Amino acid sequence: MCGITGFYQFKNTPDARNHLKLMTDQLAHRGPDDEGIYCNEKIGLGHRRLSILDLSAAGHQPMFSGGQDLVIVFNGEIYNYRELKQQLLALGHTFNSQSDTEVIIEGFARWGPGVFGLLNGIFALALWDNRNSELYLVRDRLGVKPLYIYQTDDRLYFGSEIKSFRALCPELDRIDMAAFSSFLFYGNALGTRTLYQNVRSLMPGHFIRVNAKEITEQVYWKPEQITPIRAPEQDEEAIARHVSVLLEQAVSRQLISDVPVGIFLSGGIDSSAITAFASKHHKGKIKTFSAAFEFDKGVNELAKAKSVADHYGTDHQEFFIEARDLPEIVEKMVYHHDEPFSDAANIPLYLMARQVKPYATVVLQGDGGDELFGGYRRYELLQKLTAGKRKGTAALHVLLQLGGLRNNIYKRFLRMTGALGQKDDAMLMALMLTVDMLKENTRGLLDHRLRNKLLAHDPFEYYKITNERFKDIDLVQRMLYTDTQIILPNTFLEKVDKSTMAASIEVRVPLLDNELVDYVMALPSAIKVKGGEKKWLIKKALRGVVPDHILDGPKTGFGVPYENWLRKPLYDMMNDLFRMKYIQESGLFDYQKLDKAIKEHKAGTINHGFALWKLMNLCIWVEKNKIVLQ
């Protein structure tokens, strides 16, 4: 797992090598073990290495093909590289290393871009084909690893993080209004957009080909190409067994590493399943890590996690993590995300990764299980929703609005009825994924001139595009598919990558293995959310593998109390940020409305926590980078 960056030059520019070195240095935290650059009149490729496979110099990047006509920089892991290597050996290819990187480059030499669809792993890569003077930029199927792109008249820049090329692009100082519109509802940009105008994120499952004549983008994988599986009830036992086999295989192959491997063990179903299979296939005791946080209000999963660790005999460690230096950590996370990012769980994840680093460089965790197997309450609600209930919910929403009550429970109920009462499926899904409402939202705290500018941008655009892609499948399946395309890559996997790579930790996600994803996504929604029960299928698949008290117990977890932080330890920081000279001059806020919201939140009469948290993170980014809003 590493950091990559570089550029394609439309014009030969001076100091290209020095520029490339500067870009690569920005990613030192992603790869503290080694660095390398390759530069010619057309291309610059930079790499920072976190050594995982083949720790020798043979794994150094940029890496060249045997004929020296292909060059690659690669961030990620390919779990089926041994199988692909055997195929290539049989076809006459030779290898100089034990790394998965070399398999990609030799696979491209044999199969061209067709190799991208053969890779089972998590990755972002840049590959220079000197034979045809073409650059390929590629991202994994579900967007576990990030890749950002920015084009000028002279160059096309790319990088694992925006900071790598922003160091050379002072013109990147304007906010993208469409991305800002989505951010205000969701706390991060969606789809290809970033908060930086003209900087985009390469879509998962896509690759770009760049040459002197054109830039083209192609899709090598998308959910639409999955063939649905009919699943009669009599086949449920066989389906569950197959899911168990696929998950076990995924965990087994993701244990490959030449450095210590561990598991983030929360005591929930997904991490317990990973622990069960890893303890079976790992040589010696697998390391597991659990944490209690100073801010978890005494509700944590340490006891559950310890019971799982004892059950499988893991080498288990518990950490107690304090929330010291909160202002500094909040600013640090904005720096590592390169944008304002409002899933506050990035803070405990980063703090835990720092604690784990001395013990393991590779960590497996259970991301993707909820989106794949239906682990959220919204799937239950949608399964029970009928046309009649939608009409009734819409009518109830109108009555609640007329009531005008202001307490927090009322507002949550009003939000849910507003979402479920929508006639349009895209809007229904979009509003279920935000705590803001159409008539009462974070936009209302902004200066009226900025609000007027935002009227031209639909914050739900990406949900509408995605809903159209999946319009021919049932609503629950559509929600499951939509979550894999929006909230998973844009929020959860973004959080995992930036928070853990900031501590030089590689996180792997076995539940998003290619074979498991292809099979489970093909199954009908009724077997994943059966009878309104969340994660019915994976519970059935793990019966007898994971203890019943884990499968059947309530999910506890912990909540990051950023709402309370904004009333106490971060209150002064928030107010100072909102009133910094640059922020005031930027014309961001309607201070009369903002002060009212702060006062209500401080008193606890109305919870404006998420709105204020989003805006505080926004202000850190705007002020640090001198972003132009108007």
C-alpha positions in Angstrom: 0.0 0.0 0.0 1.6 3.2 -1.1 1.1 6.7 -2.5 1.4 7.4 -6.3 1.5 10.7 -8.2 2.7 12.1 -11.5 1.8 13.8 -14.7 1.5 13.5 -18.4 3.0 16.4 -20.3 1.2 17.9 -23.3 4.1 20.3 -23.5 7.7 19.7 -22.4 8.1 21.9 -19.3 11.2 22.9 -17.4 12.0 21.5 -14.0 9.8 18.5 -14.5 12.0 16.2 -12.4 12.1 18.7 -9.5 8.4 19.1 -9.7 7.9 15.3 -9.6 10.1 15.0 -6.5 8.1 17.7 -4.8 4.8 16.0 -5.6 6.1 12.6 -4.4 7.4 14.1 -1.1 3.8 15.2 -0.3 2.9 11.5 0.1 5.6 10.4 2.5 3.1 9.4 5.1 1.6 6.9 2.7 4.9 5.2 2.0 7.7 5.8 4.6 9.8 2.8 3.5 11.0 3.8 0.0 10.6 6.3 -2.7 11.2 6.5 -6.4 10.6 8.6 -9.5 10.7 8.2 -13.3 10.7 11.1 -15.6 11.1 11.7 -19.3 9.9 14.4 -21.8 6.3 13.0 -21.7 5.7 11.4 -18.4 6.5 11.7 -14.7 5.7 8.8 -12.2 6.3 9.2 -8.5 6.0 6.5 -5.8 6.2 6.3 -2.0 6.3 2.7 -0.8 4.8 1.0 2.2 6.5 -2.3 1.9 4.1 -5.3 2.2 5.1 -7.9 -0.4 8.7 -8.6 -1.4 10.5 -6.3 1.0 13.7 -6.5 -1.1 14.9 -3.9 -3.6 13.2 -6.0 -6.3 9.9 -4.5 -5.2 11.1 -0.9 -5.7 8.9 1.3 -7.8 8.5 2.8 -10.4 8.9 -0.8 -11.8 9.8 -1.7 -15.3 8.8 -4.6 -17.5 11.4 -7.0 -18.6 11.7 -5.2 -21.9 11.8 -1.8 -20.2 9.0 -0.6 -22.4 6.3 -0.5 -19.6 6.6 1.5 -16.3 4.2 1.3 -13.4 3.5 3.0 -10.1 1.0 1.1 -8.0 -0.9 1.6 -4.8 -2.7 -1.4 -3.3 -2.7 -5.2 -3.2 -3.6 -7.9 -5.7 -4.8 -11.0 -3.9 -4.9 -13.3 -6.9 -1.5 -12.3 -8.2 -0.1 -15.8 -7.7 -2.7 -17.4 -9.9 -2.2 -14.8 -12.6 1.6 -15.3 -12.3 1.2 -19.0 -12.9 -0.7 -18.2 -16.1 1.9 -15.8 -17.3 4.8 -18.2 -16.5 3.0 -20.8 -18.6 2.9 -18.3 -21.4 6.6 -17.7 -21.2 6.9 -14.6 -19.0 9.7 -14.3 -16.6 9.8 -12.5 -13.2 12.5 -10.7 -11.2 10.5 -10.3 -7.9 7.9 -11.8 -5.7 5.7 -8.7 -5.8 2.2 -8.4 -7.1 3.2 -5.2 -9.0 5.3 -7.1 -11.5 2.4 -9.4 -12.2 0.3 -6.4 -13.2 2.9 -5.0 -15.6 3.6 -8.4 -17.2 -0.2 -9.0 -17.4 -0.6 -5.7 -19.3 2.3 -6.8 -21.6 0.3 -9.9 -22.4 -3.4 -8.8 -22.2 -3.3 -5.0 -22.5 -6.1 -3.2 -20.6 -8.0 -6.5 -20.3 -5.7 -7.3 -17.3 -7.6 -4.7 -15.2 -10.7 -6.8 -15.1 -8.7 -9.8 -14.0 -7.3 -8.1 -10.9 -8.9 -9.2 -7.6 -7.7 -6.5 -5.2 -7.7 -2.9 -4.1 -5.7 -0.6 -6.2 -5.0 2.7 -8.0 -2.2 2.6 -10.6 -0.5 4.6 -13.3 1.1 2.6 -16.2 3.2 4.2 -18.9 3.3 2.2 -22.2 6.4 3.6 -23.9 5.7 1.5 -27.1 2.6 3.5 -27.8 3.3 6.6 -25.7 0.2 6.1 -23.7 -0.6 6.6 -20.0 -3.2 4.4 -18.2 -4.8 5.5 -14.9 -6.8 2.8 -13.2 -8.9 2.5 -10.0 -10.3 -0.7 -8.4 -13.8 -1.9 -8.8 -15.4 -0.4 -5.7 -13.1 2.5 -5.0 -11.2 1.3 -2.0 -8.1 3.2 -3.2 -8.4 6.8 -4.3 -7.1 8.5 -7.5 -7.5 12.2 -8.3 -7.0 14.0 -11.6 -6.4 17.6 -12.7 -5.7 18.9 -16.2 -4.1 22.1 -17.3 -2.9 23.2 -20.8 0.5 21.8 -20.1 -0.1 18.7 -18.0 -2.6 16.1 -16.7 -1.8 15.6 -13.1 -2.8 12.6 -10.9 -2.3 11.4 -7.4 -3.5 9.3 -4.4 -4.1 12.6 -2.7 -4.8 16.1 -4.1 -2.0 17.6 -2.0 0.5 15.9 -4.3 -0.2 18.2 -7.3 -1.8 21.1 -5.5 1.7 22.1 -4.4 2.4 23.0 -8.0 -1.1 24.4 -8.9 -1.8 27.6 -6.9 -4.7 28.2 -9.3 -6.6 25.5 -7.4 -8.3 28.0 -5.1 -11.9 27.9 -6.1 -14.7 25.8 -4.6 -16.7 23.5 -6.9 -20.3 24.7 -6.4 -21.9 21.5 -7.4 -19.7 19.5 -5.0 -20.4 22.1 -2.3 -24.1 21.7 -2.8 -23.8 17.9 -2.1 -21.4 18.5 0.7 -23.9 20.7 2.6 -26.3 17.7 2.7 -23.9 14.8 3.0 -20.6 16.1 4.5 -18.5 15.2 1.5 -18.5 15.5 -2.2 -20.2 12.8 -4.3 -19.3 11.0 -7.5 -16.4 12.3 -9.6 -16.5 15.8 -8.0 -14.3 17.1 -5.3 -14.6 20.4 -3.4 -11.8 21.8 -5.6 -13.1 23.2 -8.9 -11.7 21.1 -11.8 -10.2 18.4 -9.7 -12.0 15.1 -10.1 -11.9 11.6 -8.6 -11.6 8.7 -11.1 -14.7 6.6 -10.8 -14.4 3.1 -9.3 -14.1 0.4 -12.0 -12.9 2.9 -14.6 -9.6 3.6 -16.4 -8.3 6.5 -18.4 -6.1 6.3 -21.4 -4.0 9.4 -22.3 -2.0 10.0 -25.4 -1.0 13.0 -27.6 -4.3 12.8 -29.6 -7.0 12.2 -26.9 -8.0 11.4 -23.4 -10.6 8.6 -23.2 -12.3 6.9 -20.3 -13.6 3.4 -20.2 -15.5 1.2 -17.7 -14.0 -2.2 -17.0 -16.4 -3.3 -14.3 -19.9 -2.1 -13.1 -22.7 -3.7 -11.2 -25.0 -3.6 -14.2 -23.0 -6.4 -15.8 -23.8 -8.8 -13.0 -26.3 -11.5 -14.1 -29.1 -11.8 -11.5 -29.4 -15.2 -9.7 -32.9 -16.7 -9.1 -32.9 -18.0 -5.6 -35.9 -20.3 -4.7 -36.4 -20.8 -1.0 -35.2 -24.4 -1.2 -31.8 -23.2 -2.3 -31.2 -21.0 0.8 -29.1 -23.5 2.6 -26.8 -24.0 -0.4 -26.6 -20.2 -1.0 -25.6 -19.6 2.6 -23.0 -22.3 2.5 -21.6 -20.8 -0.7 -21.4 -17.3 0.9 -19.5 -18.9 3.8 -17.0 -20.5 1.4 -16.5 -17.4 -0.6 -15.9 -15.3 2.5 -13.4 -17.8 3.9 -11.5 -17.8 0.6 -11.5 -14.0 0.6 -10.1 -13.8 4.1 -7.5 -16.5 3.4 -6.1 -14.8 0.3 -6.1 -11.4 1.9 -3.7 -12.7 4.6 -0.8 -12.6 2.1 1.9 -10.4 3.5 5.6 -10.2 4.3 4.9 -7.9 7.3 2.7 -8.5 10.4 -1.0 -8.7 9.8 -3.8 -7.9 12.3 -7.6 -7.4 12.5 -9.6 -4.5 13.8 -12.0 -6.5 16.0 -15.1 -4.7 17.1 -17.1 -7.7 18.2 -19.7 -7.2 15.5 -20.7 -9.8 12.9 -18.3 -8.8 10.1 -15.1 -8.4 12.0 -15.9 -11.6 14.0 -16.3 -13.5 10.8 -13.0 -12.2 9.5 -11.4 -13.2 12.8 -12.9 -16.7 12.6 -11.5 -17.5 9.1 -8.2 -15.6 9.6 -7.5 -17.6 12.8 -8.0 -20.8 10.8 -5.7 -19.9 7.9 -3.1 -17.6 9.5 0.2 -19.2 10.4 0.4 -18.8 14.2 -1.8 -16.6 16.2 -3.5 -13.8 14.3 -3.3 -10.4 16.0 -6.6 -8.7 16.9 -7.0 -5.1 18.1 -10.0 -3.5 19.9 -10.4 -0.1 21.5 -12.4 1.8 24.0 -12.6 5.5 23.5 -12.6 8.2 26.1 -15.7 9.6 24.4 -17.8 6.4 24.0 -20.0 7.2 27.1 -19.1 3.8 28.6 -20.8 2.0 25.7 -18.2 -0.1 23.9 -17.7 -3.6 22.5 -14.5 -4.5 24.3 -16.3 -7.4 26.2 -17.8 -8.8 23.0 -14.5 -8.5 21.1 -12.6 -10.1 23.9 -15.0 -13.1 23.9 -14.5 -13.5 20.2 -10.7 -13.2 20.6 -10.7 -15.8 23.4 -13.0 -18.1 21.3 -10.5 -18.2 18.4 -7.3 -17.9 20.5 -6.0 -14.7 18.9 -3.1 -12.5 20.1 -5.4 -9.8 21.3 -4.7 -6.3 22.4 -7.0 -3.6 23.8 -6.3 0.1 23.7 -7.8 3.0 25.5 -7.8 6.0 23.3 -8.1 9.5 24.7 -9.4 12.5 22.8 -6.6 14.8 23.7 -5.6 17.7 21.5 -8.9 17.6 19.6 -8.5 20.9 17.8 -5.2 19.7 16.4 -6.6 16.3 15.3 -9.6 17.9 13.6 -7.3 20.1 11.6 -5.0 17.2 10.8 -7.9 15.1 9.4 -8.9 18.0 7.1 -5.3 18.1 5.9 -5.2 14.3 5.2 -8.5 14.3 3.4 -7.5 17.4 1.4 -11.1 18.5 1.7 -13.6 19.1 4.4 -14.9 15.7 5.4 -17.6 15.3 8.0 -17.8 11.6 9.0 -16.3 12.2 12.5 -15.5 8.4 12.8 -12.3 9.3 10.9 -10.9 10.6 14.2 -11.1 7.4 16.3 -10.0 5.4 13.3 -6.9 7.5 12.9 -6.2 7.4 16.6 -6.5 3.6 16.6 -4.3 3.2 13.5 -1.6 5.2 15.3 -1.8 2.8 18.3 -1.7 -0.3 16.1 1.2 0.7 13.9 4.0 -0.7 16.2 2.3 -4.1 16.1 1.0 -4.5 12.5 1.3 -2.8 9.2 -1.6 -4.6 7.5 -5.0 -4.7 9.1 -8.2 -6.4 7.9 -11.6 -4.9 8.8 -15.3 -5.4 8.0 -16.2 -2.5 5.7 -18.7 -3.3 3.1 -20.7 -5.9 5.0 -23.7 -3.6 5.6 -23.9 -2.4 2.0 -23.5 -5.9 0.6 -25.8 -7.8 3.0 -28.3 -5.2 4.1 -27.1 -4.1 7.5 -28.9 -0.8 7.8 -32.4 -0.1 8.9 -33.3 1.7 5.7 -33.4 -1.6 3.9 -36.0 -3.0 6.3 -38.1 0.1 5.9 -37.9 0.0 2.1 -38.8 -3.7 2.0 -42.0 -2.9 4.0 -42.8 0.2 2.0 -45.9 0.1 -0.3 -47.5 2.7 -2.5 -50.2 3.1 0.1 -47.7 3.6 2.9 -45.9 6.2 0.9 -49.0 8.3 0.4 -49.8 8.0 4.1 -46.3 8.9 5.2 -46.4 11.9 2.9 -49.7 13.1 4.4 -48.3 12.6 7.9 -45.2 14.6 7.0 -47.5 17.6 6.0 -49.3 17.4 9.3 -46.1 17.3 11.2 -44.8 20.4 9.4 -48.0 22.2 10.3 -47.5 21.2 13.9 -44.3 23.2 14.0 -42.8 21.4 17.1 -39.0 21.9 17.5 -37.6 19.1 19.7 -35.0 16.7 18.4 -37.2 13.6 18.4 -39.8 15.4 16.4 -37.2 16.6 13.9 -35.9 13.0 13.4 -39.4 11.8 12.8 -40.1 14.7 10.4 -37.0 13.9 8.4 -37.9 10.2 8.0 -41.5 10.9 7.0 -40.2 13.5 4.5 -37.9 10.8 2.9 -40.3 7.9 2.9 -43.1 10.0 1.6 -41.3 11.0 -1.6 -42.9 9.8 -4.8 -39.6 9.8 -6.7 -37.4 6.9 -5.7 -34.2 8.8 -6.3 -35.3 11.5 -3.8 -36.5 8.9 -1.4 -33.0 7.3 -1.3 -31.2 10.6 -1.3 -33.1 12.0 1.7 -32.7 8.8 3.7 -28.9 9.3 3.5 -28.8 12.8 5.0 -29.9 14.4 8.3 -30.8 17.6 6.5 -34.3 18.2 5.1 -35.5 19.9 1.9 -36.9 22.9 3.8 -34.6 23.0 6.8 -31.0 22.3 6.1 -27.4 23.6 6.4 -27.8 25.9 3.4 -30.0 28.1 5.6 -27.0 29.2 7.6 -25.2 30.6 4.6 -25.1 34.2 3.2 -28.1 34.8 0.9 -25.8 35.5 -2.1 -24.1 32.1 -1.7 -27.5 30.4 -1.3 -28.6 31.9 -4.5 -25.6 30.6 -6.3 -26.3 27.1 -5.0 -29.8 27.1 -6.4 -28.3 26.3 -9.8 -26.8 23.0 -8.4 -28.8 19.9 -7.5 -27.4 18.3 -4.4 -29.1 15.1 -5.3 -27.8 14.9 -8.8 -25.7 11.8 -8.3 -28.5 9.9 -6.6 -30.7 10.6 -9.6 -28.0 9.4 -12.0 -27.5 6.3 -10.0 -31.2 5.6 -9.6 -31.6 5.8 -13.4 -28.8 3.2 -13.8 -30.6 0.7 -11.6 -34.2 1.6 -12.4 -35.1 -1.9 -13.6 -34.5 -3.6 -10.2 -36.6 -3.6 -7.0 -36.3 -0.7 -4.6 -34.4 -2.6 -1.9 -31.9 -4.0 -4.4 -31.6 -0.5 -5.9 -30.8 0.9 -2.5 -28.2 -1.8 -1.9 -26.6 -1.1 -5.3 -26.8 2.6 -4.8 -25.0 2.4 -1.5 -22.1 0.5 -3.1 -21.8 3.3 -5.7 -22.2 6.4 -3.4 -21.8 6.2 0.3 -19.4 3.3 0.3 -16.7 4.9 -1.9 -17.4 8.5 -1.3 -17.7 8.3 2.5 -16.8 5.1 4.2 -13.8 3.9 2.0 -12.6 7.5 1.7 -12.6 7.6 5.5 -10.7 4.3 5.8 -8.0 5.1 3.3 -7.1 8.6 4.5 -7.4 7.9 8.2 -5.3 4.8 8.2 -2.7 5.8 5.5 -2.1 8.9 7.6 -0.7 6.5 10.2 1.1 4.4 7.5 -1.3 1.4 8.0 -2.8 -0.7 5.1 -6.4 -1.7 5.6 -7.9 -4.6 3.6 -11.6 -5.3 3.2 -12.3 -9.0 2.6 -16.1 -8.4 2.4 -15.5 -6.5 -0.8 -13.6 -9.3 -2.5 -14.4 -9.6 -6.2 -15.9 -13.1 -6.1 -18.0 -12.5 -3.0 -19.3 -9.2 -4.3 -20.2 -10.7 -7.7 -22.2 -13.5 -6.1 -24.0 -11.6 -3.3 -24.9 -8.6 -5.5 -26.5 -11.1 -8.0 -28.8 -12.5 -5.3 -32.3 -11.1 -4.9 -32.8 -8.5 -2.2 -35.4 -10.8 -0.4 -32.7 -13.2 0.6 -30.4 -10.5 2.0 -33.1 -8.7 3.9 -35.4 -11.5 4.6 -38.7 -10.8 6.3 -37.4 -7.4 7.3 -34.4 -8.9 9.1 -31.1 -7.1 8.4 -28.1 -9.2 7.3 -30.3 -12.4 7.3 -28.1 -14.2 4.7 -24.7 -13.6 6.3 -26.0 -14.6 9.7 -27.3 -17.8 8.2 -23.9 -18.3 6.4 -22.0 -17.8 9.6 -24.1 -20.0 11.9 -21.8 -22.5 13.5 -18.7 -20.4 12.5 -19.3 -17.3 14.6 -20.8 -17.7 18.2 -24.6 -17.3 18.3 -24.4 -14.5 20.9 -22.5 -12.4 18.3 -24.8 -13.2 15.4 -28.0 -12.7 17.5 -26.9 -9.9 19.8 -27.7 -6.2 19.4 -25.2 -4.0 17.6 -23.8 -1.6 20.2 -20.9 0.2 18.8 -20.1 3.8 19.8 -21.0 7.2 18.5 -18.5 10.0 18.1 -20.0 12.8 20.2 -19.0 15.7 17.9 -22.3 17.4 18.9 -21.1 17.5 22.5 -17.6 18.5 21.5 -19.1 21.5 19.8 -20.7 22.5 23.1 -17.6 22.1 25.2 -14.0 21.2 24.0 -14.4 22.5 20.5 -16.8 25.4 21.2 -14.2 28.1 21.2 -12.4 26.6 18.2 -15.7 26.6 16.2 -16.5 30.2 17.1 -13.0 31.4 16.3 -13.1 29.7 12.9 -16.5 31.1 12.0 -15.2 34.6 12.8 -11.7 34.5 11.3 -11.1 37.5 9.0 -10.8 35.4 5.9 -14.0 33.6 6.6 -15.9 36.8 7.2 -14.5 38.4 4.1 -15.4 35.3 2.0 -19.1 35.9 2.5 -19.8 32.4 3.7 -22.3 33.0 6.6 -25.6 34.7 7.5 -24.3 35.4 11.0 -27.7 36.2 12.5 -28.9 32.7 11.5 -25.6 31.1 12.4 -25.5 32.6 15.9 -29.0 31.5 16.5 -28.1 27.9 15.6 -25.0 28.0 17.8 -27.0 29.3 20.7 -29.7 26.6 20.3 -27.1 23.9 20.0 -25.2 25.1 23.0 -28.4 25.1 25.1 -29.4 21.7 23.8 -32.8 22.8 22.7 -32.2 21.9 19.0 -29.4 19.7 17.8 -27.6 21.5 15.0 -24.5 19.3 15.5 -24.0 17.9 12.0 -24.6 21.3 10.3 -22.1 23.0 12.6 -19.6 20.1 12.3 -19.7 20.3 8.5 -19.3 24.0 8.5 -16.4 23.9 11.0 -14.5 21.4 8.8 -15.4 23.6 5.8 -13.9 26.7 7.5 -10.7 24.9 8.3 -10.2 23.9 4.6 -11.3 27.3 3.3 -9.0 29.3 5.6 -6.0 27.1 5.3 -6.1 26.9 1.5 -7.5 30.4 0.9 -10.4 29.0 -1.1 -12.6 31.5 -3.1 -16.3 31.0 -2.5 -18.0 33.8 -4.3 
